[in-house]
Amino acid sequence: MTTAIPIKFEGDIKITPENKCTYCRGATCCTYFTHHIDTPRSMEDFDLLLWQISHQNTQMYKDEDGWFLLINNPCRHLQPGGRCGIYETRPQICREHSNDGCEFEGPSGEEDFELFFRDYDSLLAHCRKKFKNWDRRFKIADPQKAHAPQAQA
């Protein structure tokens, strides 16, 4: 899944953290954002994650830093060619962004994470494996509905 960003160099150019962004053509770092979330523990926690990952362009992963939502949606200020349209007034988080672990050599792939959920179905499979009674969670959560009188047709 990991693919390198095609970059052509003229001459013997040494890529350093100081000049790396100058040669990047994919601007991958500006095409998504992540949001750290609490570690899910209960069925209710995972049920909420299923709702979140049901939204378009949303994925989820766990790495050594914890659990994250991954929202694949480019920045509205990203210009053709990968430059920032509001560079001089960009938000502080953009100013502080480090390219130490950037995708210059290629974007992260599933193999880079402890757990990676690309879609609803992959997270659902994980939930079913983690919780033996996953598919009965609504019956367990609301026992009064099981005893409610049935409407007659």
C-alpha positions as CSV (number, residue, x, y, z in Angstrom):
1,M,0.0,0.0,0.0
2,T,2.9,2.4,0.6
3,T,3.9,4.2,-2.6
4,A,6.6,6.7,-3.1
5,I,5.9,10.2,-4.2
6,P,7.5,10.6,-7.7
7,I,10.2,13.3,-7.4
8,K,12.8,14.1,-10.0
9,F,16.1,15.8,-9.0
10,E,18.5,17.7,-11.1
11,G,22.1,17.2,-10.2
12,D,23.3,15.9,-6.8
13,I,20.8,17.5,-4.4
14,K,20.9,16.3,-0.8
15,I,17.5,16.3,0.8
16,T,17.4,17.7,4.3
17,P,14.6,18.6,6.7
18,E,15.2,22.3,5.7
19,N,14.7,21.7,1.9
20,K,12.4,18.6,1.9
21,C,9.1,20.6,1.5
22,T,10.6,22.5,-1.5
23,Y,10.9,19.2,-3.4
24,C,7.6,17.6,-2.3
25,R,5.0,17.5,-5.1
26,G,2.3,15.5,-3.4
27,A,1.7,17.7,-0.3
28,T,0.4,14.5,1.3
29,C,0.6,16.2,4.8
30,C,-2.1,18.6,3.7
31,T,-4.5,16.0,2.3
32,Y,-5.7,14.6,5.6
33,F,-5.7,15.2,9.4
34,T,-5.7,12.9,12.4
35,H,-7.5,13.4,15.7
36,H,-6.4,11.6,18.8
37,I,-9.3,9.7,20.5
38,D,-9.6,8.0,23.9
39,T,-8.7,4.3,23.8
40,P,-12.0,2.4,23.2
41,R,-12.7,-0.3,25.8
42,S,-16.4,-1.1,25.9
43,M,-18.9,-2.2,23.3
44,E,-20.4,1.3,23.6
45,D,-17.0,2.8,22.7
46,F,-16.6,0.7,19.6
47,D,-20.2,1.3,18.6
48,L,-19.5,5.0,18.6
49,L,-16.3,4.3,16.5
50,L,-18.5,2.4,14.0
51,W,-20.7,5.5,13.6
52,Q,-17.6,7.7,13.1
53,I,-16.0,5.4,10.5
54,S,-19.3,5.3,8.6
55,H,-18.6,8.8,7.4
56,Q,-17.0,9.2,4.0
57,N,-13.2,9.5,3.9
58,T,-12.8,8.4,7.5
59,Q,-10.5,5.7,8.7
60,M,-9.0,4.8,12.1
61,Y,-5.8,3.4,13.4
62,K,-3.9,2.6,16.6
63,D,-0.1,3.1,16.8
64,E,2.4,3.6,19.7
65,D,0.9,7.0,20.4
66,G,-2.7,5.7,20.8
67,W,-5.9,5.7,18.8
68,F,-6.7,8.1,16.0
69,L,-9.4,9.1,13.6
70,L,-7.9,9.6,10.1
71,I,-9.9,12.0,8.0
72,N,-8.8,12.0,4.4
73,N,-9.9,15.4,3.2
74,P,-7.5,18.0,1.7
75,C,-7.0,21.4,3.1
76,R,-9.1,24.0,1.3
77,H,-6.0,26.2,1.0
78,L,-3.9,23.6,-0.8
79,Q,-3.0,25.1,-4.2
80,P,-2.2,23.2,-7.4
81,G,1.4,22.2,-7.2
82,G,1.2,21.6,-3.5
83,R,1.7,25.1,-2.1
84,C,-0.3,26.8,0.7
85,G,-2.6,29.5,-0.5
86,I,-2.5,31.3,2.9
87,Y,1.1,30.6,3.8
88,E,1.8,33.9,5.5
89,T,-1.3,33.7,7.7
90,R,-1.6,29.9,8.1
91,P,-2.7,28.4,11.5
92,Q,-0.1,27.8,14.2
93,I,-0.4,24.0,13.9
94,C,0.7,24.3,10.3
95,R,3.7,26.5,11.3
96,E,4.8,24.0,13.9
97,H,4.4,20.9,11.6
98,S,7.6,19.0,11.4
99,N,8.6,17.0,8.3
100,D,10.7,14.6,10.3
101,G,8.2,11.8,9.8
102,C,6.5,13.0,6.7
103,E,5.3,11.1,3.7
104,F,8.1,12.4,1.4
105,E,9.4,8.9,1.0
106,G,5.9,7.5,0.6
107,P,2.6,7.6,2.5
108,S,2.0,5.4,5.5
109,G,0.3,2.1,4.8
110,E,-1.6,-0.4,6.9
111,E,1.7,-2.2,7.8
112,D,2.8,1.0,9.7
113,F,0.1,0.7,12.4
114,E,-0.6,-1.8,15.2
115,L,-4.3,-1.7,14.0
116,F,-5.7,-0.1,10.9
117,F,-9.4,0.1,9.9
118,R,-10.0,1.3,6.4
119,D,-13.7,1.1,6.6
120,Y,-16.8,0.1,8.5
121,D,-16.5,-3.5,7.6
122,S,-13.0,-3.9,8.8
123,L,-13.8,-2.3,12.2
124,L,-17.0,-4.4,12.5
125,A,-14.9,-7.6,12.0
126,H,-12.6,-6.4,14.7
127,C,-15.5,-5.8,17.1
128,R,-17.0,-9.2,16.4
129,K,-13.6,-10.8,17.2
130,K,-13.0,-8.7,20.3
131,F,-16.5,-9.1,21.8
132,K,-18.0,-12.6,21.5
133,N,-21.6,-11.3,22.0
134,W,-21.1,-8.2,19.7
135,D,-24.2,-9.0,17.6
136,R,-26.4,-9.3,20.6
137,R,-25.3,-6.0,22.2
138,F,-28.6,-4.2,21.7
139,K,-30.5,-7.1,23.2
140,I,-28.2,-7.1,26.2
141,A,-28.2,-3.3,26.5
142,D,-32.0,-3.0,26.7
143,P,-33.5,-6.0,28.4
144,Q,-36.9,-4.3,28.9
145,K,-37.5,-4.2,25.2
146,A,-37.3,-8.0,25.2
147,H,-40.2,-8.1,27.6
148,A,-42.3,-5.3,25.9
149,P,-45.7,-6.4,24.5
150,Q,-45.6,-6.9,20.8
151,A,-48.0,-4.8,18.6
152,Q,-50.7,-6.8,16.9
153,A,-51.4,-6.2,13.2
